[in-house]
């Protein structure tokens, strides 16, 4: 479970909107002090909003990040399933080989008996 958020979603959205609609752009540090938030938190929110708007290529958008998390979970599940299938395959192959060995022994014994009887 994720840690609780220190700042509300409403505050984040309002802070980003204030920064993006201001002309000229205010200093992030000054705006953060005015809003009562940590400057690096505000800087991160702004960067994420820019990534979500397609203005930044150095960061994943929120949708891409959620998709990546889902794909990683699916990947872990598929790896587990492959491991189970690999183990089951090895188990059944060993069972099949043991059965074949027993059948082959019986066939050989039968041929030996026939050869002895014929001689």
C-alpha positions as CSV (number, residue, x, y, z in Angstrom):
1,X,0.0,0.0,0.0
2,X,1.3,3.5,-0.9
3,X,2.2,6.0,1.8
4,X,-0.5,8.6,2.6
5,X,-0.1,11.8,0.7
6,X,1.1,14.9,2.6
7,X,-0.7,17.3,0.2
8,X,-4.2,17.0,-1.1
9,X,-4.8,16.4,-4.8
10,X,-6.8,19.6,-4.9
11,X,-3.8,21.6,-3.6
12,X,-1.6,19.9,-6.1
13,X,-3.9,20.7,-9.1
14,X,-4.4,24.3,-7.9
15,X,-0.6,24.9,-7.5
16,X,0.2,23.5,-10.9
17,X,-2.6,25.5,-12.5
18,X,-1.4,28.7,-10.8
19,X,2.1,28.1,-12.1
20,X,1.1,27.2,-15.6
21,X,-1.4,30.1,-16.1
22,X,0.9,32.8,-14.6
23,X,2.7,35.2,-16.9
24,X,5.6,35.6,-16.4
25,X,6.3,32.3,-14.8
26,X,6.9,32.7,-11.1
27,X,9.9,31.3,-9.3
28,X,8.9,27.8,-8.1
29,X,10.5,28.5,-4.7
30,X,8.6,31.7,-4.1
31,X,5.3,30.1,-5.3
32,X,5.9,27.1,-3.0
33,X,6.5,29.3,0.0
34,X,3.3,31.3,-0.8
35,X,1.3,28.0,-1.0
36,X,3.0,26.5,2.0
37,X,4.4,23.4,0.2
38,X,8.0,22.2,-0.2
39,X,9.6,23.6,-3.4
40,X,10.8,20.2,-4.6
41,X,7.3,18.8,-4.2
42,X,5.9,21.7,-6.4
43,X,8.7,21.2,-8.9
44,X,7.8,17.5,-9.2
45,X,4.1,18.2,-9.6
46,X,4.9,20.7,-12.4
47,X,7.2,18.3,-14.2
48,X,4.6,15.6,-14.0
49,X,1.9,17.9,-15.3
50,X,4.2,18.8,-18.2
51,X,4.8,15.1,-18.9
52,X,1.1,14.4,-18.8
53,X,0.5,17.3,-21.3
54,X,3.2,15.9,-23.6
55,X,5.6,18.8,-23.1
56,X,8.4,16.7,-21.6
57,X,10.0,13.6,-23.0
58,X,12.3,12.8,-20.1
59,X,9.4,11.6,-17.9
60,X,6.6,9.1,-18.2
61,X,3.1,10.4,-18.1
62,X,0.8,9.3,-15.4
63,X,-1.0,6.9,-17.8
64,X,2.3,5.4,-19.1
65,X,3.4,4.9,-15.5
66,X,0.2,3.1,-14.6
67,X,0.5,1.0,-17.7
68,X,4.1,0.1,-16.8
69,X,3.1,-0.9,-13.3
70,X,0.3,-3.1,-14.7
71,X,2.7,-4.7,-17.3
72,X,5.3,-5.4,-14.6
73,X,2.6,-7.2,-12.5
74,X,1.5,-9.2,-15.5
75,X,5.2,-10.1,-16.2
76,X,5.6,-11.4,-12.7
77,X,2.5,-13.5,-13.0
78,X,3.6,-14.9,-16.3
79,X,7.0,-15.8,-14.9
80,X,5.3,-17.6,-12.1
81,X,3.1,-19.5,-14.5
82,X,6.0,-20.4,-16.7
83,X,7.9,-21.7,-13.7
84,X,4.9,-23.8,-12.6
85,X,4.6,-25.2,-16.2
86,X,8.3,-25.9,-16.4
87,X,8.2,-27.8,-13.0
88,X,5.1,-29.8,-14.1
89,X,6.7,-30.6,-17.4
90,X,9.8,-31.9,-15.7
91,X,7.7,-34.0,-13.3
92,X,5.5,-35.6,-16.0
93,X,8.6,-36.2,-18.2
94,X,10.2,-38.0,-15.4
95,X,7.0,-40.1,-14.8
96,X,6.9,-40.9,-18.5
97,X,10.5,-42.0,-18.6
98,X,10.0,-44.2,-15.6
99,X,7.0,-45.8,-17.2
100,X,8.8,-46.3,-20.5
101,X,11.8,-47.9,-18.7
102,X,9.4,-50.4,-17.0
103,X,7.7,-51.1,-20.3
104,X,11.1,-51.5,-22.1
105,X,12.3,-54.0,-19.4
106,X,9.2,-56.1,-19.8
107,X,9.6,-56.1,-23.6
108,X,13.2,-57.2,-23.3
109,X,12.3,-59.9,-20.8
110,X,9.6,-61.1,-23.1
111,X,12.1,-61.3,-26.1
112,X,14.7,-63.1,-23.9
113,X,12.0,-65.6,-22.9
114,X,11.0,-66.2,-26.4
115,X,14.6,-66.6,-27.5
116,X,15.3,-69.1,-24.6
117,X,12.1,-71.0,-25.5
118,X,13.0,-71.1,-29.2
119,X,16.5,-72.3,-28.4
